[in-house]
């Protein structure tokens, strides 16, 4: 009997998301080839890395020919490159989904088209358009680059119309290149995300809704399942399903939403596994990483049920003391093998518990032992 050759997945981008995909794919017998613009990425100890430019189609074409499927750790791989590769190999998610998620204007326009409300927004390309946009939607507002923004970068908050000059000085140059978007500032009660997976046959599965807390635009902590009414949870899942169907999406994605009273507003989508879904590694029957691999290889999807309530801490800048964290029961440590640097995501850790009350008590314990009060406080009930 012939043993089938192992599948090879080519991942564009070699950060912690690629690293965790490799870790999840190894037991499935999958081989990986990582591509990044730098060789010293944190997936490098676990998979071969080819360093090249995103427009080096000779190298990318050669690697694509050796892989069953190409996927993304880095969502800003140029859409033209993804389109070119899709003409030669299987690319998941598809280049149209990638291109939509790369542009805040296209993304929000699609949200509205599928019936998901958003904050009021206007496209801005010139100083005069900024003035008009402020007149239309008022202040406070946020001016954002349409492309390449992440972790709160490429954003400027306007408290009043008088901040227009400062906002333009901060972001006017990217406007000339890629355009900007002005959004009204949403006074949300909480931020949540749907992490969901869809396969080629259209099987769609969300994980329990996740509540997120950001500090300075960077995800600080997530907790799941989010304590929100079931009607909102079901509405969030329905929006995510429509989005996935509209994009014929294959793989895992995140839909980030603001909760304001009984309303949901779409903020953005990520066309990839997502930081707010990291808790699924320890707290769900199947993790987002494993299900992404299953979806793109057309394997049956795994169960997305939560095994228990979980909270995830992002370690930003440097790793705290692992031993102190792991002294609490059902805690899990994920270091990314990255050098410490301010603002850099260097790892995360999860705490799970049999029920919400015990999770709250473990969070309080950790807050005290590790001086994590500021991180934990917003998520304590
Ligand atoms: P983003 O890059 O769009 O996800 O923005 C990063 C974070 O900034 C979000 O998770 C929110 O905490 C905050 N934010 C972004 N846009 C808005 C908005 N329109 N209203 C209020 N807060 C926002």
Boltz pocket constraint, residues with backbone or C-beta under 6 A from the ligand:
constraints:
  - pocket:
      binder: B
      contacts: [[A, 119], [A, 142], [A, 149], [A, 150], [A, 151], [A, 152], [A, 153], [A, 183], [A, 184], [A, 185], [A, 186], [A, 187], [A, 188], [A, 191], [A, 214], [A, 217], [A, 218], [A, 256], [A, 267], [A, 268]]
      max_distance: 6.0
